[in-house]
Amino acid sequence: MSSPKARRVRYLFPSFVAALAAAVVAFGALPADAQRQSGIQLSIDSARYLISKDVGSDRWAITYNLDDDTVTGNVFSTAGSAPQFVWCRTTSVQQAANPAEAQYSLRCQFSGPCREAPCSATQWEQSVPVDVTVPGSFLMPPATRATLAGNVQPILSASCANSDACHADNRAPDLLPGRTWDATFEVPAIQDPAKFFVTPFNADGSYLLDKILGIQSSGGRMPLGAAPLSAEQTDLIRSWILEGAANN
């Protein structure tokens, strides 16, 4: 027999739990009779993905926050009931060469509306956490070609940050995993302060790509003392920058 707490959670959040299950099965696809348009947009500062889509009979309006790897937002039921609020943290990511096929494991909790300030944590605490896995296609725009963690960082780790003589151990820019984005995103290049190491949406304006391509004004081609990156590797880095150079 289920506990009173579990029965209460099912009563408060039945449509949301069903929507989570639908997301896993349908990969966030629109139902055939849906009239509303879905969409995903990267925020202007490349810090979060704004997601609006139908899952089953519900409309999801959620945000994938790249600074802390959380998913937050609300779900509106077409039945007209009060919105449900969601807070999820990413517990693990199984990367894939195709960002759409990466698997994101989330642990989610839910709450009803806050009636008046101050909001209490009680409603969140009553929610039994739900573990769900969604594909990258649910969180990022269609046809995303490259992510930092899944495509770009493996290239940098193998070629540019593989020794203290290169870009490891806090040598600017530090290209070790977990440090690359902070060290390059809109950070002025030491050799050419007029350019950022990485300028979002602008590959030609990114000094990192100048070094990889060996553009004459940037000095020696990188990686130093090794074979140049392949065209495929270079294209992945270029695609990541053109797609906003998010910390994804």
FIKOLZA-1660 file (N, C-alpha, C; in steps of 0.1 Angstrom, whole numbers, plus 5000, padded with zeros to 4 digits):
% residues 248
   i   px   py   pz ch aa at
   1 5008 4988 5000  A  M  N
   1 5000 5000 5000  A  M CA
   1 5009 5012 5000  A  M  C
   2 5005 5022 4992  A  S  N
   2 5014 5034 4991  A  S CA
   2 5012 5043 5003  A  S  C
   3 5022 5050 5006  A  S  N
   3 5022 5059 5018  A  S CA
   3 5013 5071 5015  A  S  C
   4 5008 5078 5026  A  P  N
   4 5001 5090 5024  A  P CA
   4 5009 5101 5016  A  P  C
   5 5022 5101 5019  A  K  N
   5 5030 5111 5012  A  K CA
   5 5030 5108 4997  A  K  C
   6 5032 5095 4993  A  A  N
   6 5032 5092 4979  A  A CA
   6 5019 5095 4972  A  A  C
   7 5008 5092 4979  A  R  N
   7 4995 5094 4974  A  R CA
   7 4993 5109 4972  A  R  C
   8 4998 5117 4981  A  R  N
   8 4996 5132 4980  A  R CA
   8 5004 5137 4968  A  R  C
   9 5016 5132 4966  A  V  N
   9 5024 5136 4954  A  V CA
   9 5017 5133 4941  A  V  C
  10 5012 5121 4940  A  R  N
  10 5005 5117 4928  A  R CA
  10 4992 5125 4926  A  R  C
  11 4986 5129 4937  A  Y  N
  11 4974 5138 4935  A  Y CA
  11 4978 5152 4930  A  Y  C
  12 4989 5157 4935  A  L  N
  12 4993 5171 4932  A  L CA
  12 4999 5171 4918  A  L  C
  13 5006 5161 4913  A  F  N
  13 5014 5162 4901  A  F CA
  13 5012 5151 4891  A  F  C
  14 4999 5146 4889  A  P  N
  14 4998 5135 4880  A  P CA
  14 5001 5138 4866  A  P  C
  15 4997 5150 4861  A  S  N
  15 5000 5153 4847  A  S CA
  15 5015 5155 4844  A  S  C
  16 5022 5160 4854  A  F  N
  16 5036 5163 4852  A  F CA
  16 5044 5150 4852  A  F  C
  17 5041 5141 4861  A  V  N
  17 5048 5128 4860  A  V CA
  17 5045 5121 4847  A  V  C
  18 5033 5122 4842  A  A  N
  18 5029 5116 4829  A  A CA
  18 5037 5123 4818  A  A  C
  19 5039 5136 4819  A  A  N
  19 5046 5143 4809  A  A CA
  19 5061 5139 4809  A  A  C
  20 5067 5137 4820  A  L  N
  20 5080 5132 4821  A  L CA
  20 5082 5119 4814  A  L  C
  21 5072 5109 4816  A  A  N
  21 5073 5096 4810  A  A CA
  21 5071 5098 4795  A  A  C
  22 5063 5107 4790  A  A  N
  22 5061 5109 4776  A  A CA
  22 5073 5115 4770  A  A  C
  23 5081 5123 4777  A  A  N
  23 5093 5129 4771  A  A CA
  23 5103 5118 4768  A  A  C
  24 5104 5108 4777  A  V  N
  24 5114 5098 4775  A  V CA
  24 5110 5089 4763  A  V  C
  25 5097 5086 4762  A  V  N
  25 5093 5078 4751  A  V CA
  25 5092 5085 4738  A  V  C
  26 5088 5097 4738  A  A  N
  26 5086 5104 4725  A  A CA
  26 5097 5114 4722  A  A  C
  27 5107 5115 4731  A  F  N
  27 5118 5124 4728  A  F CA
  27 5113 5139 4726  A  F  C
  28 5102 5142 4734  A  G  N
  28 5097 5156 4733  A  G CA
  28 5090 5159 4720  A  G  C
  29 5085 5149 4713  A  A  N
  29 5079 5152 4700  A  A CA
  29 5065 5158 4703  A  A  C
  30 5060 5166 4693  A  L  N
  30 5047 5171 4694  A  L CA
  30 5036 5161 4691  A  L  C
  31 5025 5161 4698  A  P  N
  31 5014 5152 4694  A  P CA
  31 5009 5157 4681  A  P  C
  32 5003 5147 4674  A  A  N
  32 4998 5149 4660  A  A CA
  32 4988 5161 4659  A  A  C
  33 4980 5162 4669  A  D  N
  33 4969 5172 4668  A  D CA
  33 4973 5186 4675  A  D  C
  34 4986 5187 4678  A  A  N
  34 4990 5200 4685  A  A CA
  34 4989 5211 4675  A  A  C
  35 4984 5223 4680  A  Q  N
  35 4982 5235 4672  A  Q CA
  35 4993 5245 4675  A  Q  C
  36 4999 5244 4687  A  R  N
  36 5009 5254 4691  A  R CA
  36 5023 5250 4685  A  R  C
  37 5031 5260 4683  A  Q  N
  37 5044 5257 4678  A  Q CA
  37 5054 5256 4690  A  Q  C
  38 5064 5247 4688  A  S  N
  38 5074 5245 4698  A  S CA
  38 5086 5252 4694  A  S  C
  39 5096 5254 4703  A  G  N
  39 5108 5260 4700  A  G CA
  39 5118 5261 4711  A  G  C
  40 5131 5262 4707  A  I  N
  40 5142 5263 4717  A  I CA
  40 5150 5275 4713  A  I  C
  41 5155 5283 4722  A  Q  N
  41 5163 5295 4719  A  Q CA
  41 5174 5296 4729  A  Q  C
  42 5186 5299 4724  A  L  N
  42 5197 5302 4733  A  L CA
  42 5197 5316 4738  A  L  C
  43 5199 5319 4751  A  S  N
  43 5198 5332 4755  A  S CA
  43 5210 5341 4750  A  S  C
  44 5208 5354 4750  A  I  N
  44 5218 5362 4743  A  I CA
  44 5232 5361 4749  A  I  C
  45 5233 5357 4762  A  D  N
  45 5246 5356 4768  A  D CA
  45 5251 5342 4768  A  D  C
  46 5244 5333 4760  A  S  N
  46 5248 5319 4758  A  S CA
  46 5248 5311 4771  A  S  C
  47 5241 5316 4781  A  A  N
  47 5241 5310 4794  A  A CA
  47 5230 5300 4797  A  A  C
  48 5220 5299 4788  A  R  N
  48 5208 5291 4791  A  R CA
  48 5200 5288 4778  A  R  C
  49 5194 5276 4777  A  Y  N
  49 5185 5273 4766  A  Y CA
  49 5171 5275 4771  A  Y  C
  50 5163 5283 4764  A  L  N
  50 5149 5285 4767  A  L CA
  50 5141 5276 4759  A  L  C
  51 5132 5268 4765  A  I  N
  51 5126 5257 4759  A  I CA
  51 5111 5258 4760  A  I  C
  52 5103 5257 4749  A  S  N
  52 5089 5258 4750  A  S CA
  52 5084 5247 4740  A  S  C
  53 5077 5237 4746  A  K  N
  53 5072 5227 4737  A  K CA
  53 5061 5219 4744  A  K  C
  54 5053 5212 4735  A  D  N
  54 5042 5204 4740  A  D CA
  54 5048 5190 4743  A  D  C
  55 5044 5184 4754  A  V  N
  55 5047 5170 4757  A  V CA
  55 5034 5164 4761  A  V  C
  56 5029 5155 4754  A  G  N
  56 5016 5149 4757  A  G CA
  56 5005 5161 4756  A  G  C
  57 4997 5163 4766  A  S  N
  57 4987 5173 4766  A  S CA
  57 4992 5186 4773  A  S  C
  58 5004 5186 4777  A  D  N
  58 5009 5197 4785  A  D CA
  58 5019 5206 4777  A  D  C
  59 5020 5219 4781  A  R  N
  59 5030 5228 4775  A  R CA
  59 5041 5230 4785  A  R  C
  60 5053 5226 4781  A  W  N
  60 5065 5228 4790  A  W CA
  60 5071 5242 4786  A  W  C
  61 5074 5250 4796  A  A  N
  61 5081 5262 4795  A  A CA
  61 5092 5262 4805  A  A  C
  62 5104 5257 4801  A  I  N
  62 5115 5254 4810  A  I CA
  62 5128 5260 4805  A  I  C
  63 5137 5261 4814  A  T  N
  63 5151 5266 4811  A  T CA
  63 5161 5257 4815  A  T  C
  64 5170 5254 4805  A  Y  N
  64 5182 5245 4808  A  Y CA
  64 5193 5255 4811  A  Y  C
  65 5197 5256 4824  A  N  N
  65 5207 5266 4829  A  N CA
  65 5221 5260 4829  A  N  C
  66 5229 5266 4820  A  L  N
  66 5243 5260 4818  A  L CA
  66 5253 5263 4829  A  L  C
  67 5250 5273 4837  A  D  N
  67 5259 5277 4848  A  D CA
  67 5259 5267 4859  A  D  C
  68 5248 5260 4862  A  D  N
  68 5247 5251 4873  A  D CA
  68 5241 5237 4869  A  D  C
  69 5239 5235 4856  A  D  N
  69 5233 5223 4850  A  D CA
  69 5220 5219 4857  A  D  C
  70 5211 5229 4858  A  T  N
  70 5198 5226 4863  A  T CA
  70 5188 5229 4852  A  T  C
  71 5176 5223 4853  A  V  N
  71 5165 5226 4845  A  V CA
  71 5153 5231 4853  A  V  C
  72 5148 5242 4851  A  T  N
  72 5138 5248 4859  A  T CA
  72 5127 5254 4850  A  T  C
  73 5115 5256 4856  A  G  N
  73 5104 5262 4848  A  G CA
  73 5091 5257 4853  A  G  C
  74 5081 5257 4844  A  N  N
  74 5068 5253 4847  A  N CA
  74 5061 5245 4836  A  N  C
  75 5050 5238 4839  A  V  N
  75 5043 5231 4830  A  V CA
  75 5028 5235 4831  A  V  C
  76 5022 5238 4820  A  F  N
  76 5008 5243 4820  A  F CA
  76 5000 5231 4814  A  F  C
  77 4989 5228 4821  A  S  N
  77 4980 5217 4816  A  S CA
  77 4969 5223 4807  A  S  C
  78 4966 5217 4796  A  T  N
  78 4955 5221 4788  A  T CA
  78 4942 5220 4795  A  T  C
  79 4941 5212 4806  A  A  N
  79 4929 5211 4813  A  A CA
  79 4926 5223 4821  A  A  C
  80 4935 5233 4822  A  G  N
  80 4932 5245 4829  A  G CA
  80 4936 5245 4844  A  G  C
  81 4942 5235 4848  A  S  N
  81 4946 5234 4862  A  S CA
  81 4958 5243 4865  A  S  C
  82 4961 5245 4878  A  A  N
  82 4972 5255 4882  A  A CA
  82 4985 5249 4876  A  A  C
  83 4994 5259 4872  A  P  N
  83 5007 5254 4867  A  P CA
  83 5015 5246 4877  A  P  C
  84 5023 5237 4873  A  Q  N
  84 5032 5229 4881  A  Q CA
  84 5046 5234 4879  A  Q  C
  85 5054 5235 4889  A  F  N
  85 5068 5240 4888  A  F CA
  85 5078 5229 4890  A  F  C
  86 5089 5230 4883  A  V  N
  86 5099 5219 4883  A  V CA
  86 5112 5224 4885  A  V  C
  87 5120 5217 4893  A  W  N
  87 5134 5220 4895  A  W CA
  87 5142 5206 4894  A  W  C
  88 5151 5206 4884  A  C  N
  88 5159 5193 4882  A  C CA
  88 5173 5197 4882  A  C  C
  89 5181 5187 4887  A  R  N
  89 5196 5188 4886  A  R CA
  89 5201 5177 4878  A  R  C
  90 5211 5180 4870  A  T  N
  90 5217 5170 4862  A  T CA
  90 5226 5161 4870  A  T  C
  91 5223 5148 4870  A  T  N
  91 5231 5138 4878  A  T CA
  91 5242 5132 4869  A  T  C
  92 5240 5131 4856  A  S  N
  92 5251 5126 4848  A  S CA
  92 5247 5128 4833  A  S  C
  93 5257 5128 4825  A  V  N
  93 5255 5130 4810  A  V CA
  93 5263 5120 4803  A  V  C
  94 5257 5112 4794  A  Q  N
  94 5264 5103 4785  A  Q CA
  94 5265 5110 4772  A  Q  C
  95 5277 5115 4769  A  Q  N
  95 5280 5122 4757  A  Q CA
  95 5279 5113 4745  A  Q  C
  96 5277 5120 4733  A  A  N
  96 5276 5113 4720  A  A CA
  96 5282 5122 4710  A  A  C
  97 5287 5116 4699  A  A  N
  97 5293 5124 4688  A  A CA
  97 5282 5134 4683  A  A  C
  98 5270 5129 4682  A  N  N
  98 5259 5137 4678  A  N CA
  98 5252 5143 4690  A  N  C
  99 5253 5156 4693  A  P  N
  99 5247 5161 4705  A  P CA
  99 5233 5157 4708  A  P  C
 100 5225 5155 4697  A  A  N
 100 5211 5152 4699  A  A CA
 100 5209 5138 4705  A  A  C
 101 5219 5130 4704  A  E  N
 101 5218 5116 4710  A  E CA
 101 5225 5115 4724  A  E  C
 102 5231 5125 4729  A  A  N
 102 5236 5125 4742  A  A CA
 102 5224 5123 4752  A  A  C
 103 5227 5116 4763  A  Q  N
 103 5216 5113 4773  A  Q CA
 103 5219 5120 4786  A  Q  C
 104 5209 5128 4790  A  Y  N
 104 5210 5136 4802  A  Y CA
 104 5201 5130 4813  A  Y  C
 105 5207 5126 4824  A  S  N
 105 5200 5120 4835  A  S CA
 105 5197 5132 4845  A  S  C
 106 5184 5133 4848  A  L  N
 106 5179 5144 4857  A  L CA
 106 5172 5138 4869  A  L  C
 107 5174 5145 4880  A  R  N
 107 5166 5142 4892  A  R CA
 107 5157 5154 4894  A  R  C
 108 5144 5152 4893  A  C  N
 108 5134 5163 4894  A  C CA
 108 5125 5163 4906  A  C  C
 109 5122 5175 4910  A  Q  N
 109 5112 5177 4921  A  Q CA
 109 5102 5187 4916  A  Q  C
 110 5090 5187 4922  A  F  N
 110 5079 5195 4917  A  F CA
 110 5073 5203 4929  A  F  C
 111 5066 5214 4925  A  S  N
 111 5058 5221 4935  A  S CA
 111 5046 5228 4928  A  S  C
 112 5036 5230 4936  A  G  N
 112 5025 5239 4931  A  G CA
 112 5029 5253 4933  A  G  C
 113 5019 5262 4929  A  P  N
 113 5022 5277 4930  A  P CA
 113 5024 5281 4945  A  P  C
 114 5033 5291 4947  A  C  N
 114 5034 5298 4960  A  C CA
 114 5023 5307 4961  A  C  C
 115 5015 5306 4972  A  R  N
 115 5003 5314 4973  A  R CA
 115 5006 5328 4977  A  R  C
 116 5016 5330 4985  A  E  N
 116 5020 5344 4989  A  E CA
 116 5034 5343 4995  A  E  C
 117 5042 5354 4995  A  A  N
 117 5055 5354 5001  A  A CA
 117 5054 5354 5016  A  A  C
 118 5063 5348 5023  A  P  N
 118 5075 5341 5017  A  P CA
 118 5071 5327 5013  A  P  C
 119 5077 5323 5002  A  C  N
 119 5074 5309 4997  A  C CA
 119 5081 5299 5006  A  C  C
 120 5074 5288 5008  A  S  N
 120 5079 5278 5017  A  S CA
 120 5085 5266 5009  A  S  C
 121 5095 5260 5015  A  A  N
 121 5101 5248 5008  A  A CA
 121 5093 5236 5010  A  A  C
 122 5082 5237 5018  A  T  N
 122 5074 5225 5022  A  T CA
 122 5069 5218 5009  A  T  C
 123 5063 5226 5000  A  Q  N
 123 5057 5219 4988  A  Q CA
 123 5068 5212 4980  A  Q  C
 124 5080 5217 4979  A  W  N
 124 5091 5210 4972  A  W CA
 124 5094 5197 4980  A  W  C
 125 5095 5198 4993  A  E  N
 125 5099 5187 5002  A  E CA
 125 5089 5176 5001  A  E  C
 126 5076 5179 4998  A  Q  N
 126 5066 5169 4997  A  Q CA
 126 5067 5161 4984  A  Q  C
 127 5074 5166 4975  A  S  N
 127 5076 5159 4962  A  S CA
 127 5087 5148 4962  A  S  C
 128 5083 5136 4959  A  V  N
 128 5092 5125 4958  A  V CA
 128 5101 5127 4945  A  V  C
 129 5114 5128 4946  A  P  N
 129 5122 5130 4934  A  P CA
 129 5119 5120 4924  A  P  C
 130 5119 5124 4911  A  V  N
 130 5117 5115 4900  A  V CA
 130 5130 5116 4891  A  V  C
 131 5135 5104 4888  A  D  N
 131 5147 5103 4879  A  D CA
 131 5142 5101 4865  A  D  C
 132 5147 5109 4856  A  V  N
 132 5143 5108 4842  A  V CA
 132 5155 5110 4833  A  V  C
 133 5156 5104 4822  A  T  N
 133 5166 5106 4812  A  T CA
 133 5160 5111 4799  A  T  C
 134 5166 5122 4794  A  V  N
 134 5161 5128 4782  A  V CA
 134 5173 5130 4772  A  V  C
 135 5170 5130 4759  A  P  N
 135 5181 5132 4750  A  P CA
 135 5185 5146 4748  A  P  C
 136 5197 5149 4742  A  G  N
 136 5201 5162 4740  A  G CA
 136 5191 5170 4731  A  G  C
 137 5184 5162 4722  A  S  N
 137 5174 5169 4713  A  S CA
 137 5163 5175 4721  A  S  C
 138 5161 5171 4733  A  F  N
 138 5150 5177 4741  A  F CA
 138 5155 5190 4747  A  F  C
 139 5168 5192 4749  A  L  N
 139 5173 5204 4756  A  L CA
 139 5180 5214 4747  A  L  C
 140 5184 5210 4735  A  M  N
 140 5191 5219 4726  A  M CA
 140 5184 5221 4713  A  M  C
 141 5187 5231 4705  A  P  N
 141 5181 5234 4692  A  P CA
 141 5183 5222 4682  A  P  C
 142 5174 5220 4673  A  P  N
 142 5176 5210 4663  A  P CA
 142 5188 5212 4655  A  P  C
 143 5195 5202 4651  A  A  N
 143 5207 5202 4642  A  A CA
 143 5219 5208 4649  A  A  C
 144 5219 5209 4663  A  T  N
 144 5231 5213 4670  A  T CA
 144 5242 5204 4666  A  T  C
 145 5253 5209 4662  A  R  N
 145 5264 5201 4656  A  R CA
 145 5275 5198 4667  A  R  C
 146 5277 5207 4676  A  A  N
 146 5288 5205 4686  A  A CA
 146 5285 5211 4699  A  A  C
 147 5289 5204 4710  A  T  N
 147 5288 5209 4723  A  T CA
 147 5303 5210 4728  A  T  C
 148 5305 5218 4739  A  L  N
 148 5318 5219 4744  A  L CA
 148 5322 5206 4751  A  L  C
 149 5314 5200 4759  A  A  N
 149 5318 5188 4766  A  A CA
 149 5319 5176 4757  A  A  C
 150 5309 5175 4748  A  G  N
 150 5308 5163 4740  A  G CA
 150 5317 5163 4728  A  G  C
 151 5320 5174 4722  A  N  N
 151 5328 5174 4709  A  N CA
 151 5341 5182 4710  A  N  C
 152 5340 5194 4716  A  V  N
 152 5352 5203 4715  A  V CA
 152 5362 5200 4726  A  V  C
 153 5358 5197 4738  A  Q  N
 153 5368 5195 4749  A  Q CA
 153 5376 5182 4747  A  Q  C
 154 5371 5171 4741  A  P  N
 154 5379 5160 4738  A  P CA
 154 5390 5163 4729  A  P  C
 155 5388 5172 4719  A  I  N
 155 5398 5176 4710  A  I CA
 155 5409 5184 4717  A  I  C
 156 5405 5194 4725  A  L  N
 156 5414 5202 4732  A  L CA
 156 5422 5194 4742  A  L  C
 157 5416 5185 4749  A  S  N
 157 5423 5177 4759  A  S CA
 157 5434 5168 4753  A  S  C
 158 5431 5163 4741  A  A  N
 158 5440 5154 4734  A  A CA
 158 5452 5162 4727  A  A  C
 159 5450 5175 4724  A  S  N
 159 5460 5181 4716  A  S CA
 159 5466 5194 4722  A  S  C
 160 5457 5202 4729  A  C  N
 160 5462 5215 4733  A  C CA
 160 5464 5216 4748  A  C  C
 161 5458 5207 4756  A  A  N
 161 5459 5208 4770  A  A CA
 161 5465 5195 4776  A  A  C
 162 5474 5189 4768  A  N  N
 162 5479 5175 4772  A  N CA
 162 5492 5176 4780  A  N  C
 163 5497 5188 4783  A  S  N
 163 5510 5189 4790  A  S CA
 163 5511 5203 4796  A  S  C
 164 5519 5205 4806  A  D  N
 164 5521 5218 4812  A  D CA
 164 5528 5228 4803  A  D  C
 165 5534 5222 4792  A  A  N
 165 5540 5231 4782  A  A CA
 165 5530 5237 4773  A  A  C
 166 5518 5232 4773  A  C  N
 166 5507 5237 4764  A  C CA
 166 5497 5245 4773  A  C  C
 167 5485 5242 4772  A  H  N
 167 5475 5250 4779  A  H CA
 167 5469 5242 4790  A  H  C
 168 5477 5237 4799  A  A  N
 168 5473 5231 4811  A  A CA
 168 5479 5238 4823  A  A  C
 169 5475 5234 4835  A  D  N
 169 5481 5239 4847  A  D CA
 169 5481 5254 4848  A  D  C
 170 5469 5260 4844  A  N  N
 170 5466 5274 4845  A  N CA
 170 5474 5283 4835  A  N  C
 171 5480 5276 4824  A  R  N
 171 5486 5284 4814  A  R CA
 171 5475 5290 4805  A  R  C
 172 5476 5304 4803  A  A  N
 172 5465 5310 4797  A  A CA
 172 5465 5308 4781  A  A  C
 173 5454 5305 4775  A  P  N
 173 5442 5301 4782  A  P CA
 173 5442 5287 4787  A  P  C
 174 5437 5284 4799  A  D  N
 174 5437 5271 4805  A  D CA
 174 5426 5263 4797  A  D  C
 175 5430 5252 4790  A  L  N
 175 5421 5245 4783  A  L CA
 175 5418 5231 4788  A  L  C
 176 5420 5229 4801  A  L  N
 176 5417 5217 4808  A  L CA
 176 5401 5216 4810  A  L  C
 177 5396 5203 4811  A  P  N
 177 5382 5202 4813  A  P CA
 177 5377 5210 4825  A  P  C
 178 5366 5216 4823  A  G  N
 178 5360 5224 4834  A  G CA
 178 5365 5238 4835  A  G  C
 179 5376 5241 4827  A  R  N
 179 5382 5254 4828  A  R CA
 179 5381 5262 4815  A  R  C
 180 5379 5254 4804  A  T  N
 180 5380 5260 4790  A  T CA
 180 5371 5272 4789  A  T  C
 181 5358 5270 4792  A  W  N
 181 5348 5281 4789  A  W CA
 181 5352 5294 4797  A  W  C
 182 5355 5293 4810  A  D  N
 182 5358 5305 4817  A  D CA
 182 5371 5312 4812  A  D  C
 183 5380 5304 4807  A  A  N
 183 5393 5309 4802  A  A CA
 183 5392 5315 4788  A  A  C
 184 5381 5312 4781  A  T  N
 184 5381 5316 4767  A  T CA
 184 5369 5325 4763  A  T  C
 185 5358 5322 4769  A  F  N
 185 5345 5329 4764  A  F CA
 185 5346 5344 4767  A  F  C
 186 5347 5352 4757  A  E  N
 186 5347 5366 4758  A  E CA
 186 5359 5371 4767  A  E  C
 187 5370 5363 4766  A  V  N
 187 5382 5367 4774  A  V CA
 187 5392 5373 4763  A  V  C
 188 5397 5385 4765  A  P  N
 188 5406 5391 4755  A  P CA
 188 5419 5382 4754  A  P  C
 189 5423 5380 4741  A  A  N
 189 5435 5372 4738  A  A CA
 189 5447 5379 4743  A  A  C
 190 5456 5372 4749  A  I  N
 190 5468 5379 4755  A  I CA
 190 5476 5385 4743  A  I  C
 191 5478 5378 4732  A  Q  N
 191 5486 5382 4721  A  Q CA
 191 5479 5393 4713  A  Q  C
 192 5465 5393 4713  A  D  N
 192 5458 5403 4705  A  D CA
 192 5445 5407 4713  A  D  C
 193 5447 5416 4723  A  P  N
 193 5436 5420 4731  A  P CA
 193 5424 5425 4724  A  P  C
 194 5425 5429 4711  A  A  N
 194 5414 5434 4704  A  A CA
 194 5404 5423 4700  A  A  C
 195 5409 5410 4702  A  K  N
 195 5400 5398 4699  A  K CA
 195 5398 5390 4712  A  K  C
 196 5387 5384 4713  A  F  N
 196 5385 5374 4724  A  F CA
 196 5390 5361 4719  A  F  C
 197 5394 5353 4729  A  F  N
 197 5398 5339 4725  A  F CA
 197 5386 5332 4718  A  F  C
 198 5374 5334 4724  A  V  N
 198 5362 5329 4718  A  V CA
 198 5351 5340 4718  A  V  C
 199 5347 5343 4706  A  T  N
 199 5336 5353 4705  A  T CA
 199 5324 5345 4700  A  T  C
 200 5313 5345 4709  A  P  N
 200 5302 5337 4705  A  P CA
 200 5295 5341 4692  A  P  C
 201 5292 5331 4684  A  F  N
 201 5285 5333 4671  A  F CA
 201 5294 5339 4660  A  F  C
 202 5307 5341 4663  A  N  N
 202 5316 5347 4654  A  N CA
 202 5330 5339 4654  A  N  C
 203 5330 5330 4645  A  A  N
 203 5343 5322 4644  A  A CA
 203 5354 5330 4639  A  A  C
 204 5352 5339 4629  A  D  N
 204 5363 5347 4624  A  D CA
 204 5368 5357 4634  A  D  C
 205 5360 5360 4644  A  G  N
 205 5365 5369 4654  A  G CA
 205 5370 5362 4667  A  G  C
 206 5373 5349 4666  A  S  N
 206 5377 5342 4677  A  S CA
 206 5392 5338 4676  A  S  C
 207 5400 5343 4685  A  Y  N
 207 5415 5341 4684  A  Y CA
 207 5419 5326 4685  A  Y  C
 208 5411 5319 4692  A  L  N
 208 5414 5304 4694  A  L CA
 208 5414 5298 4680  A  L  C
 209 5404 5301 4672  A  L  N
 209 5404 5295 4658  A  L CA
 209 5415 5301 4650  A  L  C
 210 5419 5313 4652  A  D  N
 210 5430 5319 4644  A  D CA
 210 5443 5310 4647  A  D  C
 211 5445 5306 4659  A  K  N
 211 5457 5298 4663  A  K CA
 211 5456 5284 4657  A  K  C
 212 5444 5279 4657  A  I  N
 212 5442 5265 4652  A  I CA
 212 5444 5265 4636  A  I  C
 213 5440 5276 4630  A  L  N
 213 5442 5277 4615  A  L CA
 213 5455 5282 4611  A  L  C
 214 5463 5287 4621  A  G  N
 214 5476 5292 4617  A  G CA
 214 5476 5305 4609  A  G  C
 215 5466 5313 4612  A  I  N
 215 5465 5326 4605  A  I CA
 215 5478 5334 4609  A  I  C
 216 5484 5340 4599  A  Q  N
 216 5498 5346 4600  A  Q CA
 216 5499 5356 4611  A  Q  C
 217 5489 5364 4613  A  S  N
 217 5489 5375 4623  A  S CA
 217 5489 5369 4637  A  S  C
 218 5485 5357 4639  A  S  N
 218 5484 5351 4652  A  S CA
 218 5497 5344 4657  A  S  C
 219 5507 5343 4649  A  G  N
 219 5519 5337 4653  A  G CA
 219 5519 5322 4649  A  G  C
 220 5525 5314 4658  A  G  N
 220 5526 5299 4655  A  G CA
 220 5513 5292 4656  A  G  C
 221 5512 5282 4647  A  R  N
 221 5500 5275 4646  A  R CA
 221 5499 5265 4658  A  R  C
 222 5487 5263 4663  A  M  N
 222 5485 5253 4674  A  M CA
 222 5478 5241 4668  A  M  C
 223 5480 5229 4674  A  P  N
 223 5488 5227 4686  A  P CA
 223 5503 5227 4683  A  P  C
 224 5511 5233 4692  A  L  N
 224 5525 5235 4690  A  L CA
 224 5532 5222 4689  A  L  C
 225 5541 5220 4679  A  G  N
 225 5549 5209 4678  A  G CA
 225 5542 5196 4675  A  G  C
 226 5530 5197 4670  A  A  N
 226 5522 5185 4666  A  A CA
 226 5515 5188 4653  A  A  C
 227 5509 5177 4648  A  A  N
 227 5502 5179 4635  A  A CA
 227 5490 5188 4637  A  A  C
 228 5487 5196 4627  A  P  N
 228 5475 5204 4628  A  P CA
 228 5462 5196 4630  A  P  C
 229 5452 5202 4636  A  L  N
 229 5439 5195 4638  A  L CA
 229 5434 5192 4624  A  L  C
 230 5426 5181 4623  A  S  N
 230 5420 5177 4611  A  S CA
 230 5409 5187 4607  A  S  C
 231 5405 5186 4594  A  A  N
 231 5394 5195 4590  A  A CA
 231 5381 5192 4598  A  A  C
 232 5379 5180 4601  A  E  N
 232 5367 5176 4609  A  E CA
 232 5368 5182 4623  A  E  C
 233 5379 5181 4629  A  Q  N
 233 5381 5186 4643  A  Q CA
 233 5379 5202 4643  A  Q  C
 234 5386 5208 4633  A  T  N
 234 5385 5223 4632  A  T CA
 234 5370 5227 4629  A  T  C
 235 5363 5219 4621  A  D  N
 235 5349 5223 4618  A  D CA
 235 5340 5221 4631  A  D  C
 236 5343 5212 4639  A  L  N
 236 5335 5210 4651  A  L CA
 236 5337 5222 4661  A  L  C
 237 5350 5227 4662  A  I  N
 237 5352 5238 4670  A  I CA
 237 5346 5251 4664  A  I  C
 238 5347 5252 4651  A  R  N
 238 5340 5263 4644  A  R CA
 238 5325 5263 4646  A  R  C
 239 5319 5251 4645  A  S  N
 239 5305 5250 4647  A  S CA
 239 5300 5253 4661  A  S  C
 240 5308 5249 4671  A  W  N
 240 5305 5252 4685  A  W CA
 240 5305 5267 4687  A  W  C
 241 5315 5274 4681  A  I  N
 241 5315 5289 4682  A  I CA
 241 5303 5295 4675  A  I  C
 242 5301 5291 4663  A  L  N
 242 5290 5297 4655  A  L CA
 242 5276 5294 4662  A  L  C
 243 5275 5284 4669  A  E  N
 243 5262 5280 4676  A  E CA
 243 5261 5287 4690  A  E  C
 244 5271 5296 4693  A  G  N
 244 5270 5304 4705  A  G CA
 244 5280 5301 4715  A  G  C
 245 5289 5291 4713  A  A  N
 245 5300 5288 4722  A  A CA
 245 5295 5287 4737  A  A  C
 246 5283 5280 4738  A  A  N
 246 5278 5278 4752  A  A CA
 246 5286 5268 4760  A  A  C
 247 5285 5269 4773  A  N  N
 247 5292 5260 4782  A  N CA
 247 5283 5247 4783  A  N  C
 248 5281 5241 4772  A  N  N
 248 5272 5229 4771  A  N CA
 248 5279 5216 4771  A  N  C
% end
